Amino acid sequence: MSSRALNKQKPQPTEPQPADRQFAGGIGQIAGGTILGVTMLASSIVAGGLVGLAISFRNLPDVRVLRSYAPTETTYIYDVKGVQLASLHDEANREVVPLNRISPHLKRAVLAIEDSHFNYHKGVNLTGVGRALATNFKKGGVTEGGSTITMQLIKNLFLSQKRQFSRKLAEAVLSIRLEQIFRKDEILEMYLNQVYWGHNNYGVETAAQSYFNKHASELNLAEGAMMAGAIAAPEKYSPFINFKVAKQRQEQVLARMLELKWISPAEEKKAKAYPIKLGKIKTWQTSKLPYVTDAAIEELNQRFGRETVRKGGMRIQTTIDYDFQIAAEKVVQNAYTRLGRSKYQISLVAIDPRTHFVKAMVGGVDYKKSNFNRAIYANRQPGSSFKPFVYYTAFATGKFSPESIVQDSPVRYRDGSGYYSPRNYGGGYSGSMSIRTALEYSTNVPAVKLGKEVGLDKVIQTCRTLGIESPIEPVVSLPLGAVGVTPIEMASAFATFASNGWQSETTSILRVTDSDGNILLDNTPQPKLVLNSWATAQINSALQSVVTKGTGKAAAIGRPAAGKTGTTDSERDVWFVGYVPQLAASVWIGKDDYTPLGRGVTGGTYAAPIWRSFMQEALKNEPVESFTPPAKFKRPGS
């Protein structure tokens, strides 16, 4: 038949419609759906062509092994001295459930957002592949996959994650093979039990229990849509990390289901309004230092892919010393007991400035009650502990030093449709003062004025150079910490001050090998000078004054130390971030619900003493070292 005749007979397109009753006994036919004749014919042609190409792929895996699929190796995690901290087993983080024990709402939501033509293609969706090929050709590389659920399953189980045209072709061939051997309901069952749902949850059952404290069979439409939306980017769309973003993604899934006419407008409205009740992030691996191993796993997931880390037989040596970490956790626990506030959370991160290796990481006061790692995930306002980034930027111009005079006097700036007038903690103004004095007493107005003078964009550039990746906007109040940052970002940034401007990549992973000892990752430090040495020496000098006679006096440890307190409006977050040449550490205190800590709670009175206790213990066997004075370096512009 000619192409003209084929086009003449082309039916009007409609989307496939699902029916729950088809899921239990095979979902090959969904009631009410019609298929594009041209799409089916073209798909068959492409499928036949790819089957022919399969002869050229004799070395591809045999998909029949999936009938007895099981992981073969265990990954082990160690501290820096070789003490085993954790082992990752496939069985420990997955509970396989049959398809008839998975909510039909979830199944429909997954198909809607991931592969709405799943029941009609033969492993490859011609429409999706065509769109992906066009996009890839336009961009000159593989940037879009066009993957079906079958292809996703093949990719995760058999092929590398690297985006290459050859891999995509192999993926297509194997997908067609898989669909020739397994029924659609078997493929969907394997997919839902294999897919990664975030927070080390593999498979629908463990994810449902973690996200909503329910079995997979009990999920309603609102919950199913939220879980389905997380598949594309589990950490990004996780309601544990950012509920607002997760809710937006859920609504995208519901809108797609409505577009497909798989739900009614009333069902969509009801699901959007349903009050989601979250469960708790569950751990599916045992660890002696769970906050540390969770962070290491996440870092490795980003480098190697979750499937490789989970069952690739890796030997992971972290930068953490077990005894050192235990001491840090003990300090946090003692402080929590001493403060006596049940809702307080405390995070502590310590980094070696000479290597930027993470030496200790405490993500909360009790991992068993909450394994949310605040050290790497909690974006909280740093308050005045942000000010050193402003003053360093000023020093780097060569026009300012700690002895330069600034004005603590009333000022007003245009801010959107209104005006912004910075105020000092406690009110009042002090007139002319040096930058050193402004830092010592954490005076707000001079920091805002200087930030405007040197340029807020340049302050943001300093933050990026220091490794702060959290979103930052050039708002007038930025110098006072009007931005969300994590404790590890703050510790890492101050560690670069401590090293006088030298920086390596911050990491909790020292080395990774396979089970045969072959090196897969070697994080030997490669320091680079990223800051101006004179300006860095000046900020070190000024921040030492904060500890000796300013708001950070409670952090004094009997040796040269520099640091900065931070207290946000309404006392929602309090900080102390400080360092000596051998070690930098950040301490944050706050509540997960962002409510105030209480009147009079400041970084100097609450966080600084915790930092002091930790540093005294951590440095007891370290020699006393002094910071390099500014006179050793050339002033910019001189």
N, C-alpha and C positions, 0 to 999 in steps of 0.2 A: 504494500500500500504506500502511496506517495505521502510525503510530509504534508502536502496541501490537504489531501483527503483525511489524514489523521487529525489535523487541526480542525477540520470541519466537524468531525465527530466528537470533539472535545467537550466533556460535560462541565457544568458549572462547579467550581470548587466548594467543598464544605469541609469542616473539621471533623475528625472522628469523635464519636460520643461514647463514653464509658458506661458500663453497667456493673454494679458491684457483684452481682451473682456470677459473672463470668470469671472473677478472679480466682475462686477456690479450685475450680476444676479445669483451668486453662483459659487464658485471656486472649486467645487468638481471634475471637470475634467480639466486637463491642457494639451493643445495640444502637441502632439509629445512625451509624456512620456510613458514609459513602466515600468511595475512593476515586481519585483522579485517574481516569484510564491512561492518560498520557504519562502520569507519574509512575503508575504501576508498570507500564510497558517499558519505559525508559529505565526504571529501577531493575527490571528483569534483564534488560540488555546489559546494563553495567554489571549486575551481579554475575551474569554468565561470563562476561569478559574477565572479571576478577577471578572467577573460578578457574578460567583458563590460565590466568597468570599464576595460579597457585602451583602449577607444575614447576615454575621457576623458583619457588620458595620451599624447596625440599627440606631446608634446615630449620624451618619455623617450628615452634613447639606444637605438640599434638594436643589439641584442646580436650581430647577425651580424658586426659589426666585429671580434669576438674571433677570427675566422678569420685575420685578418691583424694582430692586436694587436701594437703596439710602442710604447714610451715615446717621447714627443716632445721633452722638454726635459731639460737637465742642470742640476743644482744646483751652485753654486760657493761655496766658503768662503774668506774673506779674513781677514787680521789687521787690527788696528785702523787701520793706515795704508794698507790697500788691497793688500797683498802677497797674491797668491793662494796658499792653502795646500793646497786639495784640490778635486777635482771628483767629483761622484757620478753615475755612469752606471748605468742599469738593467742593461746587459749585464755590468758589472763584478762584480755580486754575485749573479748567477743563472746556473745552467747547466741548461737544460731537458732533461729525460729523458723517454722514453716510459713509459707505465704498466707495460709488461712488464719495465722495468728498475728497478722499485721493489719492494722486499721485500714479499711478501704479509703478513708479520707486521706491518709498519708500516701497510699499507692497512687490515687488520682492526682494528688498534688505533685508528687515526684514526676509522674509522666507528663503532666502539664508543663512544668518548667524545664525539664531535662530532655524530653523526647516524646512529643505529643503524637507522633506517627509510629510509635514503637510497635503497635500491633499489626502494622501493615508493611513495613519494610523487611528486607531479608538480611538485616545486619548493617546495611549502609543506606542512609537516607539521601537520595540523589539531590533533593532540594537543598539540604544542609551542606552537602559536600560542594555543590555548585557555588553556593554563597561563600563558603570558606575559600575555595580556589580563587574566586574573583578578588576577595579581600587580600589573600596572600600574594596574588600576582601584582596587585596595585601597590602593596607595601614592600615587595621585593623579598619576602621571606615568609616563614610559617608563623603567623600571628593568630590565626583563628583555626579551630579544629573541625567544626561541623560534626562532632562525634555523636553517635547514637549511644543509648545506654549499653548496648552490646559492645560497642567499640570502647567505651569507658571501662567496662569490665575487663576486656582483653588488655587494654593499656596498663591497668593497675596490676594485673596478675602476671603478665608475660613480658611486656616491653618496657624499655626505658622511658623516662619522663621527658627526654630531650625532644624538642620539636624539630623533626626532620621529615622531608617528603617521603623518604624511604621507609621511615617508621610508620607514617600514615598509611602507606600502601600495604605494608605488612599487617597493620591493624585492621584494615578493611578485609584482607584475605582471611585472616583468622576469625573475624566477626562472621563472615559468611559461613565458614566451616562450623563455627559454634552453633549458628542457627539451623544448620543441617542436622545436627546431632541432638540438640536440646530443644524442648518446647519453650514457648514464650514465657509461660509461668515459671518454668525452671530457671530461665535466665534472669527474670526479674527477682526471683527469690535469692539467687546467688548475689546479684547486684546489691540488694537491700541489706544483705547480711555481710557484705564485704566493704561497702562504701565507708569513707571516713567522715565522721560527723563533728569533729572538733573535740578538743580537750582530752585527747587520747582515747576517744570512744570510737570503736570500730564495730559497725553493724547497728541495725535499727533498734534492737532490744536494749543494748547497753546505753545507747544515746537517749532513748525515750525515758529510761529510768533516771539518767543523769539530768536531762533538761526539765522533765516534768514529774519525776517520781512516779511514773506510770509504766505499765507494760505497753509494748508496741501495739497490742490489740485494743488498748483503751483510749488511744489518742482521738480527740475530736478534730473537726475541720480546722479550727484556729491553730491548734497545736501542730497538726500535720502540715499545714502550710508553712508555719515557721520553721519546722525541721527541714522540709523540702527546700526551702530557700537557702538554708545553710550549706548545702552540698557544694555549691560553686566556690565558696570561699569560707570554710568553717570558722576560722578565727575572726574574720571580718564581720560575718553575719551572726556571730554567737550572741544570744541575749545576755549571757553572763558578762560579756565584755562591753557591749554597747546595745542596750535594749532598744533605744530609739532607732538605730540603724536596722536591727533585727526586725522591728515592727514594720519599718518601711519595706523591707524585703518581703516580709509575709504578705503585705498588701499587694506587692507586685505579683506574687504567686496567685493570690485570690483573683486578681484582675485577669490573669491569664486563664484561669479556670472558668471565669465568667465569659470571657471572649470565646472559649471553646464550647460554651454552653454545657459545661460539666456540672455547674452549680447555678442556682437561680440568683437574681439580685437580692432576694431576701436572705438567702444563705450567706452570700458575701457580706451583707450588712451585719448580720448576726455574728459572723466569725470575726469581723473587724472590731466589733464592740466587746467581744468576749474578754474578760479580765484574765490574762495569762498569769498563772502561778508557777513560778520556777522552782525546780528542785535544787539540788546541790551538785557542783562539779564532783564527779566521782573519780577516784584514782583506780586504774586497772593494773597497777604494778606496785610491788612493795619496795620501799626504799628506806634506808637509814637516814637519808637527808632528802626528803621528798621535794622541798622547794628547789633545791639545787638540781636534782635529777630532772624535774619537770622543765626547768629552764634549759638544761643541756639538751633534752629531747627536742624542745621547740627549735633551738638553734640548729640542730642537726636535721630536723624535718625540712627547714628552709633550704639547707644545702643539698641534701641527698634525696628528699622525698620520704614521706611517712612509711611507705611500704618497705623501703630499703632499710630504714632504721629499725623498724619493728621486727623484721625477720631476716635481716641480712647478716647475722652473726658478727656484728661489730664489737670491737673492744674499745671503749670510750674512756679516755683518761681526762678527767676534769682538772681545772686549775685550783680546786678547793682542797684544803687540808681538813680532814675529818675533825681533828681535835680543835682546830681553829674555828670551824663552823659551829661545833657544839658549844664552844665558849661564847660565840656571838648569840646563839639561841638562848643561852642561859642568861646573858645580860638583858635581852629583850624580855624574857619571862620575869626576871626579878623586877624590872621596871614596871611591867604590867601589873604585877602584884602590889608594888609600892604605890602606883597611881590609884588602884582600887576602882577603876571605872570599867564596868563590864563591856561597854560598847566600843571602847578604844581599840584601835588597831595600830600596830607599830611595824615599821619596815626598816631594815638596816642593810646597807650594801657597802662592802669594803673592796677597794681596788688598789692594786699595786701600781703606782705611777710609773715605775720603771719598765713594766711590761704591759700594763693595762689588763692584766689578768684579774678576774673576779676572785677574791680570796674568801669572801663570806657573803651569803645572801639569805636574808630572813624575810619571807614574804608576808608574814602575819604572826599573830600571837599564838594560834593553835591550828595546825594544818588539819587535824582530824575534824575540827568544826567547820573550817573553811579553807579549802586548798587553792583559793584564788591567790595568785602570786602578785601581791601589790608591788613588789620590787621592780617587776618588769611590765606590769599591765595597768597599774593605777596612775592615771593622768590627773595630777592634783596641782593646784596653784602653789608656786614656791614662795610667794610673798617676797620679802626683802632679800632672801637668799639669791634672788635673780640679779640684784644690783651689781655684783662684781662683773657681770658680763657688760654692763653699761660702762662702768668705770675703766675696765680694760680697754674697751673700744676707744674711749677718750684718750687714755695713755698712749695707745698705738698711733695716734695722730702726731705725737711728739709735742703737742701744744699744752698738755696738761701733765701734772704729777700729783702725788698725794698732798703736796703742800700748796697746790693751786687753790685760790679762793673762789668759792661759790656762794650764791645768795640763797638763804633760807627765808624767803619772803613771799607774800601772796602773789599768785599768778593765775590767769584764766586762759584756757585754750578752747578754740572752737572744736566741738566734737559732734559730728553729725548735725542734727537739727538744733542742738543745744550747746552748752559749754561745760567744760570739765575743770574743776579747781582742786588740785591735789592738796591733801591734808596730812599732817604729821600724826603719828600715833600719840594719842593723848592731847592733841591740839597745840596751838601756839606756834610761834616762829622765833628763830634765834638770830636772824640777820646774817652777817658775813661769817663764814667759817671755812676751814680747809676741807678738801675732799677727804682727808684722813679722818677728821672729826666727824664729817657727815656719815662716813662708813662706821666709825666706832659706835655712834649712837643711832644708826639706822634712820637718819633723817630722810623723809620722803621727797620733799619739794626739790632739793638740789638734784636728786637722781632724775626726776622727771624733766627738769630744765636741761640738764646735761644730755639726756637722751634725745631731746628735741634738737639740741645744738649740733651734736655729732651725727644725727640722722638715725631714725629708728630702723631703717633698712640695713644700715651698717651694723647695728646691734644684732639684728636677726642673722646677718652674715657671720658674725662672731659665734653665735649659738650653733649655726650649722657647722662651722669649722670645728667646734668643740664636740660635735657628734650628736647634738640634740636634734632629733628627727620629728618630734611632735609638731603639729600645726602651730604656727605663730603668725599673728596678724600685727601690723604696725600701728596699734592703737596707742593713744597718748599715755594710757596708764601702764603700758608694757614694762617700763623700768621698775614698776612696783610688783611685778610678777603676775600680770594679767594674762596668764597662759597656762595650759596644762602640761606638766612634765612628769616623768617617772623618776623614782628614786635612783634607778641605775643610770639614767641620763645625767642626773645631777652629780652623782659620785664620779662618773667618768669625766665630766667636764672639769670638775675641780682637780681631778687627778692630772689633767694636762697642765693646770696651773702649777701643781706640785712638782712636775717634772721640768718646769721652766720652759714650757711650750712644746715639749716633745710628746708625740702621740703615736700609739699603735692601735690596732683594732681591738676594742673591748670585747672580751670573750670569756666564757666559762669552760671552754674546751681547749685542752692542751694538745691532744693528739688522738687520732682515730686510726685503727688498723682493722683489717679483716681477720677472720679466724685463723688465717695462715701467717699473720704477722706483717702482711703487706700494708704499707702506710697509705691510707686514704685521705688523711688530712693532717697537716703539720702546721700548727699555729705558732711557730717560732716568731717572737716579736720582730717587727720591722719598723722601728721608730722613725718618724719623720718630724722635722721641726715645722710646726704649723702656726705658731704664734711668734710675735716679736719678743725676743728675749728680754729687752729692757723694760717693755711694758708689762711683761709677765712678772719680772722681779719687783716692779713697783706695786702690782696688785698683791703679790705675796707679802710685801712690807706692810701695806695698808691693812690687810686682813689679819696680820699678826697683832696689830693694835686692837682689833675687835676682841681678840681673846685676852689680851693683857689688861685692857682697861675699858672695854666697851660692853655691848650687850651680850657678848659671848664669854664673859669672865667665868661662868660656871663650867666652861670647857677646858680650862687651864689644866695641863697635865705635867707641869714641871720641866718642859723642854720646849724649844721653838715650835709653835703650832699656829696655823692660820685657819680662819673659818668665818662663816657668816650665819647669823640667825635668820629665821623667816617666820613671820606670823601673818596670816591672811585676815581680811575683814571678817568680823564676827567669830574669829578664832576657830575657823573650820579646819585649817591645816596649820601645823607648826613644824618647823624644820631646824636642824643644824647640820650644815655641810662643812667639813673641815679636813685638814690634812697636815701631815708632816712629809718630809721628802720621801719617806719609804712607804707611806700608806695614806690613802684618802678614803673617807667614809661619809655617807649620808644617813641621817636619821629623820624619819618622817613619822608624825603622829596625827591621826585623824579618825573619822568614823566613815564607814562604808556608805551610810545614808546621807552624808554631807551635812549633817546637823552640827551646830557649834559644839566645841569641846567644853566650853564653860568660860565664864568671865575670868579674865586674868591669866588664862593659859597662853603662854608665849613660847617661842622657840628657845629663848634664853633660859627660861625657868624649867621647862619640861624636856626638850629634846637635847639641849647641850649637856646636861648631866649624864644622859644615856650614852652619848658620844664619848664623853670623858671616861666612863666606866669601861666601855669597849676598848678604847685606845690604850688605856693603861694595861689592860690584860694582853692585848695584841702586841704591844711594843716592849713587854717586860724583858725580852731577850735581845732587843734591837739597840744598837748604839745610838747615842744622841747625835743628830745631825742638824746643821743650820742651813737656812736657805741662802742661795747665792745672792749677794747684795747687788742693787742696780748699778753701782759704780763699775762693775765688771763688764758692763755692756754699753754699746753705743746708743745714744738717744736718737730716735727717728728724726730725720731732717737736720741733724747736726753735722 
